[in-house]
Amino acid sequence: MSGISEVVEASPAVFTQHHELPRNPGTALDIGWVNDARANTSAIERRTRTLVTRRGPKKDHQAAWLLRAVACIDLTTLSGDDTEGRVRRLCEKAKRPIRADILDALGMSDAGLTTGAVCVYHDMIGPATRCLSGSGIPVAAVSTGFPAGLSPLELRLREIESSVAAGASEIDIVISRRHVLMQDWDALYAEISAFRKACGPAHMKSILATGELKTLRNVYKASMVAMMAGSDFIKTSTGKEAVNATLPVSLTMVRAIRDYHEKTGHFVGYKPAGGVSSAKDALGYLILMKEELGRRWLEPDLFRFGASSLLGDIERQLEHHVTGAYSASFRHPLV
Ligand SMILES: O=C[C@H](O)COP(=O)(O)O
């Protein structure tokens, strides 16, 4: 088991929050670039199938990758029946995401492992910031009429400002899907630019709700406009659409991030969210990021999972790695 810390240590500053990269300042809206976008759905689906089956890490490497996945989780609760108690329990889990005996066995007790953030609705920002105070773990708030984004623009802007004032340092906004479906890129750009301005110092993750955008070409175009409008991250889904994060959508979005980076030099992060619930799923996304964007995009300032239950399965798999036996899922509660 001594190999784990070596594998993890081989990566610089594994579990720290990097924020030294300049934020994406955005660009002018380049309609020509947006309209030139193409997405070959069958090639994208083929690539995601082979990517995941051929290149999975094994044994100590797999455990090290799972610890990395933990560091990139936005540990999320977005339920109508959320309470302060549930949010406090979630925050405690964010501070100590893997059971002490498992971390001990992995030789990782002193690594300072935490999740990437805790993600809640506006009303739960207070309890979350109080519980996470001094931990260095940011609070992310979903905003702008989440999940549908259909409240008046003025209210959506005020909602962002209120959440930043309440202590959220990350804001997950939702876009108006109709702007994409109508191909109204000016309107989408104006909306996201206004959101970014309202965020001020808080980092903005733009949720595209890809399950409602009809085509991968639309997903690529919306990703590009969201980056041009100054998003710090682009994110797939709210977790409330009928189809949430998938690997083909993710490949489309990370290629947009790569194209944008190649053309402008700006870094934009990626957050698959919704339905990512198993350690195996998480490994698939990490492989995709490493293969398509490279090692730098595996740090929490450029990659997050939006997930409510993923951490439980990762802990269970890590326990299996150290003991050789699987325990029941209920032994890995999150809240
Ligand atoms: O952004 C996070 C999602 O709402 C979480 O979705 P999930 O409950 O399917 O993990």
The ligand as an SDF file (V2000), in Angstrom:
LIG
                    3D

 10  9  0  0  0  0  0  0  0  0999 V2000
  -24.6650   19.8170   -9.5640 O   0  0  0  0  0  0  0  0  0  0  0  0
  -24.9290   18.7760   -8.9820 C   0  0  0  0  0  0  0  0  0  0  0  0
  -26.0850   17.9310   -9.2060 C   0  0  0  0  0  0  0  0  0  0  0  0
  -27.2670   18.5720   -8.8590 O   0  0  0  0  0  0  0  0  0  0  0  0
  -25.9500   16.6700   -8.4250 C   0  0  0  0  0  0  0  0  0  0  0  0
  -26.6390   15.6800   -9.0910 O   0  0  0  0  0  0  0  0  0  0  0  0
  -26.7300   14.1780   -8.4930 P   0  0  0  0  0  0  0  0  0  0  0  0
  -27.6400   14.2750   -7.3030 O   0  0  0  0  0  0  0  0  0  0  0  0
  -27.2900   13.3800   -9.6250 O   0  0  0  0  0  0  0  0  0  0  0  0
  -25.3530   13.7390   -8.0950 O   0  0  0  0  0  0  0  0  0  0  0  0
  1  2  2  0
  2  3  1  0
  3  4  1  0
  3  5  1  0
  5  6  1  0
  6  7  1  0
  7  8  2  0
  7  9  1  0
  7 10  1  0
M  END
$$$$
